[in-house]
Amino acid sequence: MDKYALIFIHLACAGVLFSAACSGRAGNKLHGDWKAVNGSERLKITDKKFVPDGDEALAEDYFVKGDTIFTSFDGNQPYSKFVVQTLDDHHLKLISPDSEIMEYSR
């Protein structure tokens, strides 16, 4: 009987881990075209590029660690840090490296 209980526990844990691994990435909410709430600024975030003002010439590489977006132009350091204050399907609030709050919507 104990043997079956252990097998059931292992299968349940494997199922939970498998479902977590196969679910969509949280970073996908970040991807897309964003428009500033209080102006005409645009922000485009793709899988690999962070494009402020919609200008492809200003595109920067980025990676996300925790609640911070680290950007760099052509891999140069130091990185610019943008802290994600709030993020959902339709709203994005960032704190820029200059401590300015930037709000975007889709």
Phi and psi in degrees as a GROMACS rama.xvg file:
@    title "Ramachandran Plot"
@    xaxis  label "Phi"
@    yaxis  label "Psi"
@TYPE xy
-63.5073  -33.7429  ASP-2
-62.7707  -42.1323  LYS-3
-69.6163  -35.1585  TYR-4
-64.7987  -42.4522  ALA-5
-65.6704  -39.7289  LEU-6
-64.2827  -42.8946  ILE-7
-62.0733  -43.8055  PHE-8
-61.9381  -43.4581  ILE-9
-63.5883  -42.7837  HIS-10
-65.9723  -38.6053  LEU-11
-64.2752  -44.4918  ALA-12
-63.9728  -40.5817  CYS-13
-63.4664  -39.8045  ALA-14
-63.1436  -42.5719  GLY-15
-64.0878  -45.8975  VAL-16
-63.3942  -40.429  LEU-17
-65.0642  -43.0156  PHE-18
-67.195  -36.0405  SER-19
-67.9091  -38.3683  ALA-20
-70.8344  -31.1655  ALA-21
-91.4616  -6.6803  CYS-22
-75.5646  161.467  SER-23
-62.8398  151.039  GLY-24
-72.4621  145.974  ARG-25
-67.7538  -28.1369  ALA-26
-65.7557  -17.6936  GLY-27
-64.7446  -26.7972  ASN-28
-63.8269  -28.4682  LYS-29
-74.6619  -30.7839  LEU-30
-69.3204  142.041  HIS-31
136.617  -174.091  GLY-32
-99.6227  125.272  ASP-33
-116.798  145.666  TRP-34
-122.816  135.419  LYS-35
-62.6894  139.904  ALA-36
-68.489  -39.0393  VAL-37
-106.28  21.0506  ASN-38
-171.051  -166.821  GLY-39
-102.882  10.5864  SER-40
-67.614  148.649  GLU-41
-126.193  154.496  ARG-42
-139.286  127.11  LEU-43
-118.106  128.208  LYS-44
-124.202  118.326  ILE-45
-107.878  -170.094  THR-46
-61.314  -33.4105  ASP-47
-123.529  -14.1208  LYS-48
-123.674  145.86  LYS-49
-116.529  108.807  PHE-50
-114.978  98.5981  VAL-51
-75.5792  148.055  PRO-52
58.3774  16.5837  ASP-53
65.3046  12.7858  GLY-54
-95.7035  109.369  ASP-55
-60.0883  -24.9143  GLU-56
-67.6996  -23.3969  ALA-57
-96.5417  7.37476  LEU-58
-59.058  136.578  ALA-59
-123.555  147.241  GLU-60
-72.57  151.654  ASP-61
-149.769  161.878  TYR-62
-145.559  156.426  PHE-63
-112.705  132.142  VAL-64
-134.062  111.158  LYS-65
68.0767  -122.268  GLY-66
-107.187  21.7954  ASP-67
-121.506  135.692  THR-68
-101.165  121.917  ILE-69
-103.451  122.215  PHE-70
-116.939  151.383  THR-71
-152.59  147.129  SER-72
-89.3885  117.03  PHE-73
54.2449  35.5863  ASP-74
76.9943  4.80183  GLY-75
-71.5753  148.093  ASN-76
-110.53  158.587  GLN-77
-77.0518  159.377  PRO-78
-80.532  147.802  TYR-79
-87.7953  137.305  SER-80
-111.898  126.434  LYS-81
-117.275  119.309  PHE-82
-90.6551  127.71  VAL-83
-83.2846  111.398  VAL-84
-84.1212  -47.2924  GLN-85
-139.176  147.133  THR-86
-151.849  124.357  LEU-87
-142.813  -167.599  ASP-88
-64.5436  -25.8317  ASP-89
-123.189  -8.65867  HIS-90
-134.335  142.194  HIS-91
-138.781  128.044  LEU-92
-124.29  118.693  LYS-93
-114.063  149.867  LEU-94
-108.675  117.466  ILE-95
-74.3263  170.539  SER-96
-60.0908  -22.3617  PRO-97
-89.9243  12.4732  ASP-98
63.2465  25.8169  SER-99
-91.8308  134.895  GLU-100
-86.8379  125.828  ILE-101
-117.896  123.02  MET-102
-111.014  134.429  GLU-103
-130.017  157.213  TYR-104
-140.124  164.178  SER-105
